[in-house]
Amino acid sequence: MHFSIPFTQDLVDSFGSRYVLYYLYLEGFLLCKVRYSDLHRWNEKLRRYFGNSVPPFPPKFYLAMTKSMADERRYQLERYLQNVGNNQNISSSELFICYFKDLQMDTFRIQEHKVDLDVYLPNGRRIRIDVQTSDSAERVMEIVSHKLDLHRELTGYFSLFLIQDPSTVLKRVVEFELPCVTLHSMKDGNLKLQIRKWYMDPSMDKVLFDNQASITLLYLQALQEIEQQWSRPTNEQLVKLNSLEKSGNYVKFLELMQEVRQYGCIQLDLCTIDHPEPDCEARIAVGSQEMHCCVKLGNNTTEEIAFKVNMIRCWQVTFLGAVHGERTDDEKMELKFEYDLAGSWKWITIYTKQAFLLSTCLKKTLSEELLKQTKSNLEMQIEVPEVSKVTRTSSKLQQTVVPFRKNTEKVRISWVRNINSTFPETGEDGL
């Protein structure tokens, strides 16, 4: 999870006391607003329950804060929230989930009540479900999965995404977020919730082939990728895919899709990259252990570049600024990564409003790689029991927060990697 506090607001309470309101962003979008005192009380509860596993909380100041002290506290709160969010025991606890649920409801002044929530399939069809405004994304996924007959143990392979029409993926909705509140806070009628698979390795499709609902979801997403030209089948592959589509053989269709270029990748909107030349327009897709870039050069020629994710040493998201507390079309973000080019490390910068989504995809890709390597090591231990030690991967993923620069509105979040079919009818929407 990418927590950041790019904005603060100085306010006066009903007793005339001054305080600072912190704008807490998650994945580049405003999640809630909170006071230091509220976070301090929450930290005390966490510490009573989780003890020393709770990271250090920024200390109180008993004198008026200077600007440098205020910037330092903002940085410390960011680091604290990042560390808390990275602790799986804490972030999955009721203390964590209920606290942020209340903050989201209070920030946007949403009362708890029943509503109809629309969740869309990749082909644009709608699933309408009855939920509470206080229901988390995890709860919404449970309801949707039940309505689609998606097996409970397969739900984790899918997630809710915030989609901007017609097909721009803005962000993944994290489990403890409240989708109803998120849609309300965005104030954009073109935004939709869509259910999509949530893994970056296309070979994982085969795990889902025993359930018709999961097969259908994968199939519909594959069709969307072809229609949007995110996946790039050859003419020969396209003929075979059309034949399999007509015959209704979805599993064979998906097996063939494994051979299609950029299948299963998340596609970004047109953005700018400073490699191999400054200010190049680029189309970027992430998946299959690489970040693929189609770059338009200054002489109007294009170049295809594939950055292998396992050759990225670290990356950093920088929120360059926006209108105070609000997202705008003029908002600027960048993702800068250090890459091994012919044995030499080079920093490459991508300017995109989807920088946080790109960072999330990179982290997911590396997590899957580490999991695969760990599984491989365990299998080696089983197959060769006489070997006392099995070489373990030296790859580690560590998140760090880089402090604000003085007199700027920049927030940086860095990731470091050390290198050594159709569903049954479900109602009036005809799904």
Secondary structure, DSSP 8 states (H G I E B T S, - for coil): --EEEEEEEEEE-TTS-EEEEEEEEETTEEEEEEEHHHHHHHHHHHHHHHGGGS-------SS---HHHHHHHHHHHHHHHHHHHH-HHHHTSHHHHHHHHHHHHHHTT----EEEEEEE-TTS-EEEEEEETT--HHHHHHHHHHHHT--GGGGGGEEEEEEETTTEEEEE--TTS-HHHHHHHHT-TTEEEEEEE--S-GGGGGGGTT-HHHHHHHHHHHHHHHHTTSSB--HHHHHHHHHHHHHT-HHHHHHHHTTSBTTT-EE--SEEE-SSSTTEEEEEEEETTEEEEEEE-TTS-EEEEEEEGGGEEEEEEEEEE-STTS--TT-EEEEEEEEEETTEEEEEEEE-TTHHHHHHHHHHHHHHHHHHHHHHHHHHHHH-TT-S-------EEEEEEE---TTS--EEEEEEEE--------STT--
